[in-house]
C-alpha cells in the first residue's frame, strides 16, 4: 500500500487538509446534566498532566496524567512555553498545570491551555534513542530534538543492544544528583542505518499502532470475493483506476460519458463495509488507528494487507464489490442529480496519472473513456472556479529513496491535470454523500472546515495592508475574496509571503457529526466517502448510506450513530497524529540527505518567525531548519507576531516571513531530524521587503523581546 500522490500533491488542496495551521482555540463545551461525558471532559482548574508530544509550532501537547479511555479520547492540552532560561517540556514529563478552557466555537470538542505550576519530574516514562557504546560508559542519544541531554546506560543495563541500534529505555531510579541520568534498555527496535529506521522512530515517537490483534487478522484472512446477488452489475462499465506509479492499492474507480449537453459520471469505491462489520475485531482495530499513515518507505495501514491490498483493492480484470454514486452534471459542471447503490464491478484498467496525462496531451484515448473524463473535469473545474474556492500555491516535496533507505533526491511533487481530475470527481462524490445523508436524515460524519477566526483575519489584514491589498470588512470573508488576493499577487515577489500568511490564517479541518460547512472548498456540506480503506470516517459514511438505502444488514448501528461525536474527536486526533508523524519522517530523511553538506551555502526563504529564531526552508530541497536568534547580528530582537517579523532595535534589521535569504548549514542530525542554519552577512536576509534596510518600529504593547541583548563593550 502506498500513498497516492494525486490525493495531496501539495499543501494547497483543502480536499485533503490536515496540513493547515492550528485552528482558533476551541472552547470548553458546557454540557447538560444528562450528558454522560460531562464529568469526563470537565477538567479541574489545576491538574497533573503528562506531555505527549509537540504541535507543528513546537509547543508541548499534554493530556491528563490519569484518564479512563472508556470516557473517550482524552482532552488535548496546549502547554504554554516555559519561561526564558528553562528547558522546554519533553514528551513523557509530568507537570502540575493550571488549566483554562480555550474559548472558540461552542459546537466543537473542548481544548485547554495549560501553564506549568510545578514540574513534578523532568524524567520521561520512556526514552527513545540511539545506543552509543563508549570506552568508559555507554550512552543513549535521544531521538527527540528538543531533548538536549544524553543518558548513560550502566553496565548490565544495555539489554544486549548493538552500536547505533534504536532502543526504548526507561529511567533508573537513582540518588545521584549530578551527571547524566541512567536508563535501562527495555526493547531493541532496529539499527539506525537500516532502511526503515527513520519511519520506525516516528512510529514509536507518535505511538502509532503497528500490530493488528490476532482476531482482526483472522477475520481479514477469512475474507472472500462478493457475489452479485442484489447488487447492481457494473462489470460491463469501463471504470478505471488512476493512481500513482508506485501505488499498490486501488480504492476508487471513475467513469464518464456525454449525457445530452452535460455528463454522466460514476465514482465506484471499494466496499470495505462488506468486510469490516460493526463491532467486529477488524472494526475495533480500524477505529483505533483511525487512518493509514504514510512514510516515504512504508505505510502503516488502517486495515490488514489481506483487505487493503487484496479484496478491497480494485484490481484490474477482477470482480470487486463496491459502493457507487452515479451523478449527472450539466455543461457548467453543476450536479443535477445523483444516485447511490451497491454494485459489483471489474476495473477495465489500472492507469497512472502520468500515462493518463501523456495520453490526453497526445490526443490518445488508450481504448478507454479518457476524453470524456477530461471533458467532465473541465466542466467541474469551471463550477469550482465559479464557486470561488481557496487555491493556495504551496508545492509539496517528494522524498525518493533507494533500496537501502538512503535519500536519492528530493523533488517537487508534480501537479498534473490528471491529479486534479481525480480530485474533482472525488469532491463531487463527497458532496453527493453528504447531501444524501442529510436529505434522508441519517447521521453523517461531516468533514468540516471553519472560516478563519477574527483574530487570524486581523493578522492577515495587517500583513496584506503593508502590500496595499485589502479584504472585505468584518468576519464574513468568502474563500473567493482570499483567492482573488492570491491571483493578484501570483508571479510577484510577494506571492510566497501572501501564500504563507494565507495558509496560517486558515483553521484546521476536522470531523464532526454537526455540519458547519467546508470553508476552503466553499461547500455548505461535505463528507469523506471515497477512501474507506485508509480513513475510518469514510467507512462510517458508507455504513450510513447502506442504512439509508437498505442495502444490507451491515449499515450504521444505533450505538455507532449515538457515539459519532466521540468517534469524530478520536479520528480527528489520529489524523493529526499521522500528519505530525509523516512530517517528522520527512524532516529526518531530509536531515540525512543534508548531513554531508554541512558548511555549504543555500538559497532559502524564511518559513517561520518565532521569538527564539527564524525557520528557513531551502529552495532546492525543501529542507527546513532553525536559525537561532543567538546567531543573528548582535542586537535586542523584538518578535511581532502580527507582522510575522523579528526586528533589531540597534541594527534596524527586519526579518519577515517569506523573505529570501542566504544561509549556511551549521548542523544536521539525522537522528533527531534537526537542521541548524546561520544567516550569511551582506545578503537580502538583512533587508526589508523593499530591499532597503528598515528602521525598527517603536515597541508596541504586547511585543515580546526575543534573543540576546546588545553587548556593552
Secondary structure, DSSP 4 states (H G I P E B T S, - for coil): ----TTT-SBTT-TTT-SSS-PPSPPPP----TT-TTHHHH---SEEEEEEEEE-TTS-EEEEESS--GGG-SPPEEEEPPPPTTSPPP-TT-EEEEEEEEPPS-TTS--EEEEEEEEEEES--S-EEEEEE--SS-EEEEES-TT----EEE-TT-STTPPTTEEEEEEEPP----SSPPEEEEEEEEEETTSTTHHHHHHHHHTT---SPPHHHHHHHHT--PPP-TTSEE-TTS--EEEE-TT-----EEEEEEEETTEEEEEEEEE-GGGTS-TTSHHHHHHHHH-B-EE-SS-EE-SS-HHIIIIITS--BTSEEEEEEEEEEE-TTS-EEEEEEEEEEEEBSEEEEHHHHHHHHHTT--TTTTHHHHHHHHHHHHHHHHHHT------BPEEEEE-TTS-EEEEEEPP--HHHHHHHHHHHHHHHHHHHHHHHTT----EEEBPPPPHHHHHHHHHHHHTTT----SSS---HHHHHHHHHHHTTSTTHHHHHHHHHHHSPPPEEESS---BTTTTBS--B--S-TTTBHHHHHHHHHHHHHHT--S-S--HHHHHTHHHHHHHHHHHHHHHHHHHHHHHHHHHHHHHGGGTT-EEEEEEEEEETTEEEEEETTT--EEEEEGGGSSSS-EEEETTTTEEEETTT--EEETT-EEEEEEEEEETTTTEEEEEEPTTSGGGS-TTSS--PPPPPPTT-EEESPPPP--
